[in-house]
């Protein structure tokens, strides 16, 4: 297994300084973006590095990782998601990783990296529910994004919608994730989604963001987009 300095050398070999500037501009305004050190590596390359790491002694990488750079944190998340271990062991790693997330980019990329097997969904759902009342915005966003990424299938969708609806509006990042979940539900189940928006009381901000995302969706027909005007 390569030492942490070797991993950093590999990361810097793929550095794109212009891309680093773009990533920094996309980070939340409510954090000190200048203090976040960004190398500038595109996600497909980071994912490839992570997949190479899990073929070796990836546990050593997790133990040595300094999290000095944005990409080191992102890489750690990918390694955890790809790690070939059972659900209980992986959830312990996730639990330790979540406090390191301080922006939507790491949160959402991390969530998108899991390939949940159908047989494991109930176990993961129980774990995710632990974070639905978290006062930490990125723990809560993690829970919401995991739900919208993996639990909008017919067997879980209605329950997922209610779980997201019951969460608190604690930040812009969380509100945006909620709107994303509601709009995605609407795109999959437009009739039920329209009834949801007609009958449930969403905050003004979440409702506005949800409707905008629906209008921007290519999956939603013009008939349903027109119906939004009457809400």
C-alpha positions as CSV (number, residue, x, y, z in Angstrom):
1,X,0.0,0.0,0.0
2,X,1.3,3.5,-0.9
3,X,2.0,6.0,1.9
4,X,-0.1,9.1,2.1
5,X,2.6,11.1,0.4
6,X,2.5,8.7,-2.5
7,X,-1.3,9.1,-2.8
8,X,-0.8,12.9,-2.8
9,X,1.7,12.6,-5.6
10,X,-0.8,10.6,-7.6
11,X,-3.5,13.2,-7.0
12,X,-1.2,16.1,-8.0
13,X,-0.3,14.3,-11.2
14,X,-3.9,14.8,-12.3
15,X,-4.1,18.5,-11.2
16,X,-6.1,20.9,-13.3
17,X,-5.8,24.3,-11.8
18,X,-8.6,25.9,-13.8
19,X,-10.9,23.1,-12.7
20,X,-9.8,23.8,-9.1
21,X,-10.9,27.4,-9.5
22,X,-14.3,26.2,-10.8
23,X,-14.8,23.8,-7.9
24,X,-14.0,26.5,-5.4
25,X,-16.6,28.9,-6.9
26,X,-19.2,26.2,-6.6
27,X,-18.7,25.6,-2.9
28,X,-21.2,27.1,-0.4
29,X,-20.9,30.8,0.3
30,X,-21.5,30.3,4.0
31,X,-18.1,28.6,4.5
32,X,-14.6,30.1,4.1
33,X,-13.9,28.9,0.6
34,X,-10.4,30.3,0.6
35,X,-9.5,28.0,3.4
36,X,-10.4,24.8,1.5
37,X,-7.4,23.5,-0.3
38,X,-8.4,22.1,-3.8
39,X,-6.0,20.3,-6.1
40,X,-8.3,20.2,-9.1
41,X,-9.1,16.7,-10.2
42,X,-12.2,15.6,-12.1
43,X,-14.5,13.1,-10.5
44,X,-14.1,10.3,-13.0
45,X,-10.3,10.2,-12.3
46,X,-10.9,10.3,-8.6
47,X,-13.3,7.4,-8.9
48,X,-10.7,5.5,-10.8
49,X,-8.1,6.1,-8.2
50,X,-10.5,5.0,-5.5
51,X,-11.4,1.7,-7.4
52,X,-7.7,1.0,-7.7
53,X,-7.2,1.6,-4.0
54,X,-9.9,-0.8,-2.9
55,X,-8.0,-3.6,-4.7
56,X,-5.2,-3.2,-2.3
57,X,-4.9,-2.4,1.4
58,X,-7.5,0.3,1.4
59,X,-7.9,0.2,5.2
60,X,-4.3,1.6,5.5
61,X,-5.2,4.4,3.2
62,X,-8.2,5.3,5.5
63,X,-6.0,5.2,8.5
64,X,-3.3,7.4,7.0
65,X,-5.5,9.9,5.1
66,X,-4.8,13.4,6.4
67,X,-7.9,15.1,4.7
68,X,-5.7,18.1,4.0
69,X,-7.2,18.6,0.6
70,X,-10.8,18.6,-0.7
71,X,-9.9,15.6,-3.0
72,X,-8.5,13.6,-0.1
73,X,-11.9,13.8,1.6
74,X,-13.7,13.0,-1.6
75,X,-11.4,10.1,-2.3
76,X,-12.0,8.7,1.2
77,X,-15.7,8.8,0.6
78,X,-15.4,6.9,-2.7
79,X,-13.1,4.3,-1.1
80,X,-15.7,3.7,1.7
81,X,-18.5,3.4,-0.8
82,X,-16.6,0.9,-3.0
83,X,-15.0,-1.1,-0.1
84,X,-15.9,-4.8,-0.4
85,X,-17.2,-5.2,3.2
86,X,-20.5,-6.1,4.7
87,X,-23.3,-3.6,5.5
88,X,-22.5,-3.3,9.2
89,X,-18.8,-2.6,8.7
90,X,-19.5,-0.1,6.0
91,X,-22.0,1.8,8.1
92,X,-19.4,2.2,10.8
93,X,-17.1,3.8,8.2
94,X,-19.9,6.0,6.9
95,X,-20.7,7.1,10.5
96,X,-17.0,8.2,11.0
97,X,-16.9,9.9,7.6
98,X,-20.0,12.0,7.8
99,X,-18.5,14.7,10.2
100,X,-15.9,15.4,7.5
101,X,-18.5,16.5,5.0
102,X,-18.8,20.3,4.8
103,X,-20.2,20.9,1.4
104,X,-22.9,19.6,-1.0
105,X,-20.3,18.4,-3.6
106,X,-18.7,15.8,-1.3
107,X,-22.0,14.9,0.2
108,X,-23.8,14.2,-3.1
109,X,-20.8,12.5,-4.9
110,X,-20.4,10.3,-1.9
111,X,-24.1,9.3,-1.9
112,X,-24.0,8.6,-5.6
113,X,-21.1,6.1,-5.2
114,X,-23.1,3.4,-3.5
115,X,-24.6,0.5,-5.3
116,X,-27.2,-0.7,-2.9
117,X,-28.3,-4.2,-3.4
118,X,-32.0,-4.9,-3.0
119,X,-31.4,-7.3,-0.1
120,X,-29.5,-4.6,1.8
121,X,-32.0,-1.7,1.4
122,X,-33.9,-2.3,4.6
123,X,-30.7,-2.3,6.6
124,X,-29.5,0.9,5.0
125,X,-32.9,2.5,5.4
126,X,-32.7,1.9,9.2
127,X,-29.3,3.5,9.2
128,X,-30.3,6.5,7.1
129,X,-33.3,7.2,9.4
130,X,-30.9,7.9,12.2
131,X,-29.8,11.1,10.4
132,X,-33.2,12.4,9.4
133,X,-33.5,14.5,12.6
134,X,-29.8,15.5,12.7
135,X,-29.2,19.2,13.4
136,X,-26.1,18.9,11.2
137,X,-27.0,20.1,7.8
138,X,-24.8,17.7,5.9
139,X,-25.7,14.7,7.9
140,X,-29.3,15.5,7.1
141,X,-28.6,16.2,3.5
142,X,-26.8,12.9,3.3
143,X,-29.9,11.1,4.5
144,X,-32.2,12.9,2.1
145,X,-29.9,12.4,-0.9
146,X,-29.5,8.7,-0.1
147,X,-33.3,8.4,0.0
148,X,-33.8,10.2,-3.4
149,X,-30.9,8.3,-5.0
150,X,-32.0,4.8,-3.9
151,X,-35.5,4.8,-2.4
152,X,-37.8,6.3,-5.0
153,X,-38.6,2.8,-6.4
154,X,-42.2,1.8,-6.2
155,X,-41.8,-0.3,-3.1
156,X,-40.2,2.6,-1.1
157,X,-41.3,5.8,-2.9
158,X,-44.4,6.8,-0.9
159,X,-42.7,6.1,2.4
160,X,-39.6,8.0,1.2
161,X,-41.7,11.0,0.3
162,X,-43.2,11.2,3.8
163,X,-39.8,10.7,5.4
164,X,-38.3,13.7,3.5
165,X,-41.4,15.8,4.1
166,X,-41.1,15.3,7.9
167,X,-37.5,16.6,8.0
168,X,-36.9,20.2,9.1
169,X,-35.8,23.1,6.9
170,X,-32.5,23.8,8.7
171,X,-30.5,25.3,5.8
172,X,-30.5,26.2,2.1
173,X,-28.5,23.0,1.4
174,X,-31.1,20.9,3.1
175,X,-34.0,22.7,1.5
176,X,-32.5,22.2,-1.9
177,X,-32.1,18.5,-1.3
178,X,-35.7,18.3,-0.2
179,X,-36.8,20.1,-3.4
180,X,-34.7,17.7,-5.4
181,X,-36.4,14.7,-3.8
182,X,-39.9,16.1,-4.2
183,X,-39.3,17.0,-7.9
184,X,-37.7,13.6,-8.6
185,X,-40.8,11.9,-7.0
186,X,-43.0,14.1,-9.1
187,X,-41.1,13.1,-12.3
188,X,-41.6,9.4,-11.6
189,X,-45.2,9.6,-10.3
190,X,-46.7,12.8,-11.6
191,X,-50.3,12.2,-10.6
192,X,-49.4,11.4,-7.0
193,X,-46.7,14.1,-7.1
194,X,-49.3,16.7,-8.1
195,X,-51.6,15.6,-5.3
196,X,-48.7,15.9,-2.8
197,X,-48.0,19.5,-3.8
198,X,-51.7,20.4,-3.7
199,X,-52.4,18.9,-0.3
200,X,-49.1,19.2,1.7
201,X,-47.8,22.4,3.3
202,X,-44.3,23.0,2.2
203,X,-42.3,26.0,3.2
204,X,-42.3,28.8,0.6
205,X,-38.7,28.3,-0.3
206,X,-38.9,24.5,-0.7
207,X,-42.2,24.8,-2.7
208,X,-40.6,27.4,-5.0
209,X,-37.5,25.3,-5.6
210,X,-39.5,22.1,-6.1
211,X,-41.7,23.7,-8.8
212,X,-38.6,25.2,-10.5
213,X,-36.9,21.8,-10.6
214,X,-40.1,20.2,-12.0
215,X,-40.3,22.9,-14.7
216,X,-36.6,22.3,-15.6
217,X,-37.1,18.5,-15.9
218,X,-37.2,16.8,-19.3
219,X,-39.1,13.8,-17.7
220,X,-42.2,15.9,-16.9
221,X,-44.7,16.5,-19.6
222,X,-45.9,20.0,-20.5
223,X,-49.4,19.1,-19.2
224,X,-48.1,18.6,-15.7
225,X,-45.9,21.6,-15.8
226,X,-48.9,23.6,-16.8
227,X,-50.8,22.2,-13.8
228,X,-48.2,23.7,-11.5
229,X,-49.4,27.2,-12.4
230,X,-52.7,26.5,-10.6
231,X,-51.0,25.6,-7.3
